[in-house]
Amino acid sequence: MSFLQIRNLEKTFGNVKVLKGIDLEVEEGGFLVLVGPSGCGKSTLLNSIAGLEAITGGSISIGGKAIDGLHPSQRDIAMVFQSYALYPNMTVAGNIGFGMEIRGVAKPERDKAIATVAEMLQIGHLLDRKPSQLSGGQRQRVAIGRALVRKPQVFLFDEPLSNLDAKLRVDMRTEIKRLHHRMGTTIVYVTHDQIEAMTLATKIAVLKDGVLQQSGTPAEIYNNPANLFVADFMGSPAMNLIPVTIKRNGSGVSISTPREEQDPLVLGVPNAPAGLSAHDGKEVIFGIRPEALTDRDGADRNAANVAESECLIEVVEPAGSDTFAVTRLGRKHVTARLRADANVAAGKKTKLAFNLDKAVFFDPASGLRIV
Amino acid sequence: MSMPSADNATQVNKLARGLIYIVLILFAIYYLLPLYVMIVNSVKPLSEIREGNMLALPREFTLDPWYTAWSTAQIGVQATGLKPYFINSILMAVPAVAISTLLGALNGFVLTKWRFRGDNLVFGLMLLACFIPFQIALIPAARILGMLGLAGTTRGLVLVHVAYGLGFTTLFFRNYYAAFPTELVKAAQIDGASFFQIFRRILLPSSAPIIVVTVIWQFTNIWNDFLFGASFGDFKSQPMTVALNNLVSSSSGVKEYNVHFAGAILAALPTLFVYIVSGRYFVRGLMAGAVKG
């Protein structure tokens, strides 16, 4: 059963349509991450749920109750802002307790709630300080504490980690995930960082130009991208997207792509999707993730369809845990992810294994997945 | 030619610095000279001034001119000194400054955080008030004060000064609040705070620098105003500036320059006091408004 429901949501600023009919839902206790490049409308969507922006069309409901038109404070939500938005003139305790103070909660009860939250976030020793005396990570905790103390039905996070340095960001990411496990409250989380999206979400919604591109579990988004944009946006290093020509031979399909200083690459695709044969003789986009393109020994032993080919390696990038090798197929740089100790060298040919179980194909004209 | 040695360079540097200081000190003396003349002559008996040396220090020190200026000088009909007019000025300036500052802060809050269609036009019209000369507004203001029954009263003067100052105070606060993070207002909205709660609990406590700027600006302007005071004040509500003029330019009797000097200093003291007490915030606040927004 879906808990937070967004139906055909539209938002326009003047003549600009920022959200173009978004349909989205999350089950109770879910962790929905809205991800997309800047300007895609993800923050506007979050602000619409919060009630900070009036919506132009559609509806939003939480737990079966329509909330559009309600004041932000009546929606039973709490929000953590990118800049933390701590009240600079109040202490940490004052910040956390402000909402309760406004609602007229008695002081002893307030203090108890503040203490509980402070203990949970380990900020008990900071309660008397002003926000200006805190570090970035501490401010972040206070901002989360201010949201937690409301015990809302839905938490909204607006890029909460983007102002932190890299190491702290990873720590806080884990912390947020742990909090979500512990509290079990529904969360809507906005980020432009696809790794944050993958690690935190139970459901990811990818947006571009105010249009929902795809929504689903992280695995669905990662392994079965609905279109070229999602395929390219999710994953780091990005998915290799190689233009190839389709050839039907008997019942099977093969793909070929030209290479410089080498014969064209030709691979038979026994598990090709049914739609691919309609593109016989035409160009399509062949998508394969770096980890599905490895050295022979590193290839997935459980994969049913693995094709191999000698490829000229142009660049080798050791990254510690893995080694990335860059070759060129169909005039595009293609990254393969090899074991750290793989025997590769720039300028030499190496046999690469293509795990075709993981391959996806896109129509270059529409950008849609071929199934 | 050899290169100048480092030693040489520092010496040239010192010489230049010395010259700069000498010039600056001369300027400072030049600027302080009027104040010096006023103070020195306000503590001399009149006979000493008559001898003609305005720059000399007093041979005989006396505070009589100050006493006379404050409480016994003949201004208007009665010999009351400047004291009642000083009180008039306080009664006029304090509420006018407080009300115009508060309204300016509210305007700034609305114009930056509760924006509405046409808000920029409204702000533009308010800005226009900063460029209207006093004289143009005299006759309409007199009409309105007459219709409201406030002509010749301190309350009428307060109203005129509030209306006239609103353009400036709105400008100050709008520019200051433009740089104030909007996310704080959103956070307070989610916390359930109302319009005035957000204003009072979130914005005002962070506005100290701009409040100081506005108060100094408004207080100086209103205290020093002569035209409105002379036009709209009657003998019971005339401010200090008008009384000082009447004291100095009275045509009968002996010109008591020492009393005039003392009166002029008395008239300038409150603005000086406000500036000295909060002056260091003044520049800080002006900068805070100027850099962003």
Interface residues (C-beta under 8 A of the other chain):
Chain A: N47 A50 L52 H71 P72 S73 I77 A78 M79 F81 Q82 S83 A85 Y87 P88 N89 F98 G99 I102 R103 R146
Chain B: P181 E183 L184 K186 A187 A188 Q189 I190 D191 G192 A193 Q197 R201 I202 P205 S206
